[in-house]
């Protein structure tokens, strides 16, 4: 069989096929729409060719992705918010639903494509000493559905310098997330090794002491919001949590919070598998990605001096927090 076969299970709740596939699989919406219309998608073993096909929840989904044709990276104006740019590096506020680097299923429309355009624009205004031509140096990544501050090197020297800081865990990284449930105290630390899930290759899981990779997350509860729940006099709780990474593993915060019994709101892989409480349907029914934002990034600049950059969560996250009566972090 040529190509790649993606498998996933639809979360509980009615939704459109194309919308669910977009949050479950590492493929762009346009790519998924084309695959559905080409008959490359099956729902419970039956081919479906309508992107707007309604799912009940719990269906088995299969997407056969043909091998992509060869492609060169191209610069694209994607409207990525630029926080800082100098000869050594670029700092951006990565939008949610954007893949960092081109790969199978994401040949364009990625952060790298947008960075090529930003750097090209910067060169035109840098005067007589532009930085060398070349591709942006990806130092770290954020999940597709995670927004926030991300630094990218512009020179080999800067790439080496920044990569060393990430490797020795000296970079300051603070995230904010909205989770289901009450935290076990005002603050704490999760130290639990992570490995790829044995049955679902899209997911990661906490594993034994001899498996996976060392991972440490320090968390702090910022605020809570209560909501009405049938049969529970005190109602339910949503917690706003700040997480600071000591290590930076794939899906680390999402898996560690799930391990604590605090899955992230909107998380398509590790979120709650129960229908939304009636009182929260108007508030959360439009949320299609994990409520996780990388709000602060601090590091030693390759040319000297410590730099700290921060940005508040984007509109979907900030509006949700305001609606729930919760503070919007990283606004100072």
Beta strands, then each sheet from edge to edge (+ up, - down):
strand 1: 4-9
strand 2: 15-16
strand 3: 41-43
strand 4: 46-47
strand 5: 54-55
strand 6: 60-65
strand 7: 81-85
strand 8: 89-94
strand 9: 137-138
strand 10: 147-153
strand 11: 172-180
strand 12: 187-191
strand 13: 194-196
strand 14: 204-206
strand 15: 216-229
strand 16: 232-245
strand 17: 292-300
strand 18: 306-310
sheet 1: 1+ 6- 3+ 4-
sheet 2: 2+ 5-
sheet 3: 7+ 8- 10+ 9-
sheet 4: 7+ 8- 10+ 17+ 11- 16+ 15- 12+
sheet 5: 7+ 8- 10+ 17+ 18-
sheet 6: 13+ 14-
end
